[in-house]
Amino acid sequence: MSCRVILVHGFAATPQLYWFPWLANELRERGIEVITPTLSKPFHPIANEWLAELHAAIGELDNNTIIVAHSLGNAAVMRFLQDAPSGTRCRAYIAVAPLVLERYGKLFPTFFEHAVDGVSVSAHAGSITVIHDPADHWAPISNAKFLQQSCGACLVEGHGRHHYNFLDREKPIPEILDAVLGAL
């Protein structure tokens, strides 16, 4: 079985926004299966609904799966990974501009009821890469540093990308593509 890539959007987004269409096209042109679930209520997300939708989109977690998430989508993916059955793992998890710290609990209470368990997350991912712009005003670098320290993630800094959203609409973002291709 060849690898498949799951692209997980974040708050106030869909798979048709930002760099998702570009990345999906780049991967499909290389013969890679891409799954882009549209998570419900993107402006009023509820963690359990997003988790159920991730379970439906991903199915069984295995070494042929690469998960790429953006922003709040990372909070859902991390809960998905930390709750995955023992002995299962994805090939790679790539966190782009992650929102993962509990301080976002007031904005997104259902996503931050419990602290992220970095050990459990890393046990269910063959590798973890965080792609982050230190100038991101929405998700400060402390989010990326947390994943680096708690999960052993490799940190890739993208400069001039901010939160990897509006300014990057449909533009190539080679550091994300490189991370996916490097995980194959």
Secondary structure as GFF3:
##gff-version 3
##sequence-region A 1 184
A	DSSP	beta_strand	4	8	.	.	.	ID=ss1
A	DSSP	alpha_helix	20	29	.	.	.	ID=ss2
A	DSSP	beta_strand	33	35	.	.	.	ID=ss3
A	DSSP	alpha_helix	47	58	.	.	.	ID=ss4
A	DSSP	beta_strand	65	70	.	.	.	ID=ss5
A	DSSP	alpha_helix	73	82	.	.	.	ID=ss6
A	DSSP	beta_strand	92	96	.	.	.	ID=ss7
A	DSSP	three_ten_helix	102	106	.	.	.	ID=ss8
A	DSSP	three_ten_helix	109	111	.	.	.	ID=ss9
A	DSSP	alpha_helix	118	123	.	.	.	ID=ss10
A	DSSP	beta_strand	128	132	.	.	.	ID=ss11
A	DSSP	alpha_helix	141	151	.	.	.	ID=ss12
A	DSSP	beta_strand	154	157	.	.	.	ID=ss13
A	DSSP	three_ten_helix	166	168	.	.	.	ID=ss14
A	DSSP	alpha_helix	174	183	.	.	.	ID=ss15
###
